[in-house]
Amino acid sequence: MGTMTTSEAAHLLQVRPEAVRKMLKTGRLMQAGTVGRTILIDSYSVHQCKNKPHRVGRVWADTTAWAALALLSGESVHWLSSSERWRLRKRLEQLRAEEIHQLARNRARLRRFRGSDSAKRILTKSLVLTGTSLLANPEVATSFELATGEGIVEGYAKPAFIETNARKLGLREDPTGDILIRETDFVEAIKNGHVPLAVIALDLQDARSVRERSAGLAKLEDLLRDW
């Protein structure tokens, strides 16, 4: 869908520009880059925001978001107490897939880039891969009922990864780029080098392809149904 300015997003969402800037800060909208002093916003995230219910509760902290997605994937959550896990389990029983996408948006900060093939090869080994990038794995692609893909690099990284590596790798920020880097402050979630299935499903909902977004949503719905 391309990009929008703050004013264009505010007009579509029928809010003041200040509210749009707040949504960018909290992660509800996705910044796609800048041109001079003008902030560019990913248009898809604006349309997602417009079409989704607004009152699903307070956005989860990153630790809670990662815990919820790990629980849905059948993985252990050692960073929450037993009472916190119990409350989160009860909360998950009440949610729909679209609501989880909104509640868990603080799990990371997403930025898009373009870069050389050599930069992509390095990033493939440096990032904890997720979303569209994992569709290169036939087993993952089959689990989402999608064809295998290639060319996209998408993954999680520790804070300041972009600041440290973007210039060194020759990355150019681009809202339509095929390199997606998600920096997360909760490094515990990625220390084992993989992300839970629910995270992959959630990240696919940010894909450009309608088919991939739908597959991510369907998988998340399956996980909730089995919950």
C-alpha positions as CSV (number, residue, x, y, z in Angstrom):
1,M,0.0,0.0,0.0
2,G,3.0,2.4,0.3
3,T,3.3,5.2,2.8
4,M,1.3,8.1,4.3
5,T,2.2,11.3,6.0
6,T,1.1,12.1,9.5
7,S,-1.6,14.4,8.2
8,E,-2.9,11.8,5.8
9,A,-3.0,9.1,8.5
10,A,-4.8,11.5,10.8
11,H,-7.4,12.3,8.2
12,L,-8.1,8.6,7.5
13,L,-8.3,7.7,11.2
14,Q,-10.3,10.8,12.0
15,V,-7.9,11.8,14.8
16,R,-5.5,14.8,15.4
17,P,-1.9,14.5,14.2
18,E,-0.8,14.4,17.8
19,A,-2.7,11.2,18.2
20,V,-1.0,9.7,15.2
21,R,2.4,10.6,16.6
22,K,1.4,8.9,19.9
23,M,0.3,5.8,18.0
24,L,3.7,5.7,16.3
25,K,5.5,6.0,19.7
26,T,3.5,3.1,21.2
27,G,3.9,0.9,18.1
28,R,0.2,0.9,17.0
29,L,1.3,2.5,13.7
30,M,4.5,1.6,11.9
31,Q,7.0,4.2,10.8
32,A,8.3,3.5,7.3
33,G,11.0,6.2,7.1
34,T,11.5,9.9,6.8
35,V,11.9,12.5,4.0
36,G,13.5,15.5,5.5
37,R,11.4,16.3,8.5
38,T,8.4,14.5,7.2
39,I,7.6,11.2,8.9
40,L,6.4,8.4,6.5
41,I,3.9,5.9,8.0
42,D,3.4,2.4,6.6
43,S,-0.1,2.6,5.0
44,Y,-0.9,-1.0,5.7
45,S,-0.5,-0.3,9.5
46,V,-2.9,2.7,9.2
47,H,-5.6,0.6,7.5
48,Q,-5.1,-2.2,10.0
49,C,-5.6,0.4,12.8
50,K,-8.7,1.7,11.1
51,N,-10.3,-1.7,10.6
52,K,-9.6,-3.2,14.0
53,P,-11.4,-2.7,17.3
54,H,-9.8,-0.1,19.4
55,R,-10.9,-1.1,22.9
56,V,-9.3,-4.5,23.6
57,G,-7.5,-3.4,26.7
58,R,-4.1,-1.9,27.5
59,V,-1.3,-2.9,25.2
60,W,0.8,-5.6,26.7
61,A,4.4,-4.9,27.9
62,D,7.0,-6.7,25.9
63,T,7.4,-9.4,28.5
64,T,3.7,-10.1,28.6
65,A,3.4,-10.1,24.8
66,W,6.2,-12.6,24.4
67,A,4.8,-14.7,27.2
68,A,1.3,-14.8,25.6
69,L,2.7,-15.9,22.3
70,A,4.9,-18.5,23.9
71,L,2.0,-20.0,25.8
72,L,-0.1,-20.2,22.7
73,S,2.7,-22.1,21.0
74,G,3.0,-24.6,23.9
75,E,6.3,-23.3,25.1
76,S,7.5,-22.6,28.6
77,V,7.3,-19.1,30.1
78,H,9.8,-19.0,33.0
79,W,9.9,-15.2,33.3
80,L,6.4,-14.9,34.7
81,S,5.2,-16.1,38.1
82,S,2.7,-18.9,38.3
83,S,-0.1,-16.5,39.2
84,E,0.9,-14.2,36.3
85,R,0.8,-17.1,33.9
86,W,-2.6,-18.2,35.2
87,R,-4.1,-14.7,34.6
88,L,-2.6,-14.5,31.2
89,R,-4.0,-17.9,30.3
90,K,-7.5,-16.8,31.3
91,R,-7.1,-13.6,29.3
92,L,-6.1,-15.5,26.2
93,E,-9.3,-17.5,26.4
94,Q,-11.2,-14.3,25.8
95,L,-9.3,-13.0,22.8
96,R,-9.5,-13.2,19.0
97,A,-6.5,-13.3,16.7
98,E,-7.0,-9.6,15.6
99,E,-7.0,-8.5,19.2
100,I,-3.8,-10.3,20.0
101,H,-2.1,-8.6,17.0
102,Q,-3.0,-5.2,18.6
103,L,-2.2,-6.2,22.2
104,A,1.2,-7.7,21.3
105,R,2.5,-4.8,19.2
106,N,5.1,-3.7,21.8
107,R,7.0,-6.9,21.3
108,A,9.4,-5.2,19.0
109,R,10.1,-2.2,16.8
110,L,9.9,-2.9,13.0
111,R,12.0,-1.1,10.4
112,R,12.3,-2.0,6.7
113,F,15.5,-1.7,4.5
114,R,17.0,-2.6,1.2
115,G,20.5,-4.0,0.9
116,S,22.8,-6.2,-1.2
117,D,22.7,-9.9,-1.5
118,S,25.8,-10.2,0.7
119,A,24.1,-8.0,3.4
120,K,21.1,-10.3,3.3
121,R,23.3,-13.4,3.7
122,I,25.0,-11.8,6.8
123,L,21.6,-10.8,8.2
124,T,20.2,-14.3,7.7
125,K,22.9,-15.6,10.0
126,S,22.7,-12.6,12.5
127,L,18.9,-12.3,13.0
128,V,16.5,-14.7,14.7
129,L,14.4,-15.3,11.6
130,T,10.6,-15.0,11.6
131,G,7.6,-14.3,9.4
132,T,8.1,-14.3,5.7
133,S,11.8,-15.2,5.9
134,L,10.9,-18.6,7.4
135,L,8.8,-19.5,4.4
136,A,12.0,-20.5,2.7
137,N,11.8,-23.5,5.1
138,P,9.4,-26.0,3.3
139,E,8.3,-27.4,6.7
140,V,7.3,-23.9,7.9
141,A,5.6,-23.0,4.6
142,T,3.6,-26.2,4.7
143,S,2.4,-25.6,8.2
144,F,0.9,-22.3,7.0
145,E,-0.3,-23.9,3.8
146,L,1.8,-21.5,1.7
147,A,4.3,-22.0,-1.0
148,T,8.0,-21.7,-0.1
149,G,9.3,-18.2,-0.6
150,E,12.7,-16.5,-0.9
151,G,14.3,-13.2,-1.1
152,I,12.8,-11.7,2.1
153,V,15.0,-11.3,5.2
154,E,13.0,-10.8,8.3
155,G,14.1,-11.3,11.9
156,Y,14.5,-10.2,15.5
157,A,17.5,-8.5,16.9
158,K,18.7,-7.0,20.2
159,P,18.4,-3.3,20.8
160,A,20.9,-1.0,18.9
161,F,21.4,-3.8,16.2
162,I,20.3,-1.4,13.5
163,E,22.4,1.5,14.8
164,T,25.5,-0.8,14.9
165,N,25.1,-2.6,11.6
166,A,23.0,-0.6,9.1
167,R,25.8,1.6,7.8
168,K,28.3,-1.2,8.0
169,L,26.1,-3.4,5.8
170,G,25.1,-0.7,3.5
171,L,21.4,-0.9,4.4
172,R,19.1,1.8,3.0
173,E,15.8,2.5,4.9
174,D,12.9,1.9,2.5
175,P,9.2,1.4,3.4
176,T,8.9,-1.1,0.6
177,G,12.2,-2.9,1.4
178,D,12.6,-6.6,1.6
179,I,14.7,-6.6,4.7
180,L,12.6,-6.4,7.9
181,I,14.4,-6.0,11.2
182,R,12.5,-6.2,14.5
183,E,14.5,-4.9,17.5
184,T,13.2,-6.2,20.8
185,D,14.1,-5.0,24.3
186,F,13.2,-8.4,25.8
187,V,16.3,-10.3,24.6
188,E,15.4,-13.3,26.7
189,A,12.8,-14.1,24.1
190,I,15.3,-14.6,21.3
191,K,18.3,-16.0,23.1
192,N,17.6,-19.5,21.9
193,G,17.8,-18.5,18.3
194,H,14.1,-19.2,17.4
195,V,10.7,-17.6,17.9
196,P,7.5,-19.4,18.8
197,L,5.0,-20.5,16.2
198,A,2.5,-17.8,17.3
199,V,5.1,-15.1,16.8
200,I,5.7,-16.3,13.2
201,A,1.9,-16.2,12.6
202,L,1.7,-12.7,14.1
203,D,4.6,-11.4,12.0
204,L,3.0,-12.8,8.8
205,Q,0.1,-10.4,9.4
206,D,2.6,-7.6,8.6
207,A,3.5,-9.1,5.3
208,R,2.7,-7.2,2.0
209,S,1.0,-10.3,0.5
210,V,-2.6,-10.7,1.3
211,R,-2.2,-14.5,1.2
212,E,0.6,-14.5,3.8
213,R,-1.4,-12.1,6.1
214,S,-4.4,-14.4,5.8
215,A,-2.3,-17.5,6.5
216,G,-0.8,-15.8,9.6
217,L,-4.2,-14.9,10.9
218,A,-5.6,-18.3,10.2
219,K,-2.8,-20.0,12.1
220,L,-3.3,-17.7,15.1
221,E,-7.0,-18.5,15.1
222,D,-6.1,-22.2,15.1
223,L,-3.8,-21.8,18.1
224,L,-6.5,-19.9,19.9
225,R,-9.1,-22.6,19.0
226,D,-6.9,-25.3,20.4
227,W,-6.2,-23.2,23.5
